[in-house]
Amino acid sequence: MTLTAPRADAQSAASAPLPDSPPKRPWRHGISRFDQHASPYFYISPFFLLFGLVGLFPLLYTVWVAVHEWDLLKGEGDFVGLGNFGEVLADAMFWNSIFNTVSIFLLSAIPQLAVALFIAYLLDRGLRTPTFWRMSVLIPFVVTPVAVAIIFSSIFNEADGLANNLLNLVGIADQQWKTDTALSHIAIAVMVNFRWTGYNALILLAAMQSVPRDLYESAALDGAGSARRFFSITIPTIRPTLIFVIITSTIGGLQIFAEPRLFDVSTAGGIGGSDRQFQTTVLFLWELAFFRLDLGKASAVAILLFLLIVAFGLINFLISRRISTGDDRRNRAARRRDRSTLTEDAR
């Protein structure tokens, strides 16, 4: 008797088809997946490479120069650590430049913001030929800073300038616009406001035009006047844009250079007045680097100015955050009062 069943089972198992293995994906599929995951990084890489080349590297190199004795002509010298910072902080001219910078910044930023808000409000009221008026307020921004400085330097000329001629008509004697500290700050602030007010007004106008018109109509039906609608609807709605304008104006105001540099270049040599009465921090940095040829101290001034700008930015952020938090608390309190009123009415 022969046993054939196991052999038959073995033959049937051998002849059974093997399970299908996953098909091999073509090499183009792998390239496509790599392109899908890596292409976004390649698209944004030019920005980071350019930023590292013209932004991050100069910043780090400035720190390196600031801790060395560095002559503009001789190059790198001995390592001094924080010695340059100590000498700069002990220099009375540095603190004079800080005072002048903050003074000009306050005299320019506050009126500039108020006038820009007013101009944006007028342009948002639906004037005839709105494109013409929007282009008109932007014309001063197109003018180069050098041309603006030359024009206003002539206007505020102490001998025969337009400003003194107009003041003489109302009985005010000639003013010393270029030698008096306060008047020179006012003159430079006027130059800054002339150039930047229209630009900021257009940014605020774009934010105002995004405010829903239904809010104005509802407020008008409730009896709110134009001023009430402006302060209760427009200002809270455009707060993010307003904060952006304030921060950019702060950064630009603390870095002012061209206007004081060219305001009295013929008599004072462009260092900020005969007694440095309107020398800003950037102008003081420029004097250290290209007059005294001391790049180490100039780099220290640049870092200190950077820290000052960061401090002002943090102050603006904290103030805006506090205002926003206060508004949120008032809104929550109003919602709680509304809910309590509805509950009492339901009872």
PyMOL commands that set and color helices and strands:
alter all, ss='L'
color gray80, all
select helices_A, chain A and resi 5-15+27-66+83-89+92-123+130-142+145-155+162-169+181-208+213-221+226-237+239-254+258-263+265-268+281-290+295-346
alter helices_A, ss='H'
color red, helices_A
select strands_A, chain A and resi 68-71+75-79
alter strands_A, ss='S'
color yellow, strands_A
deselect
rebuild
show_as cartoon
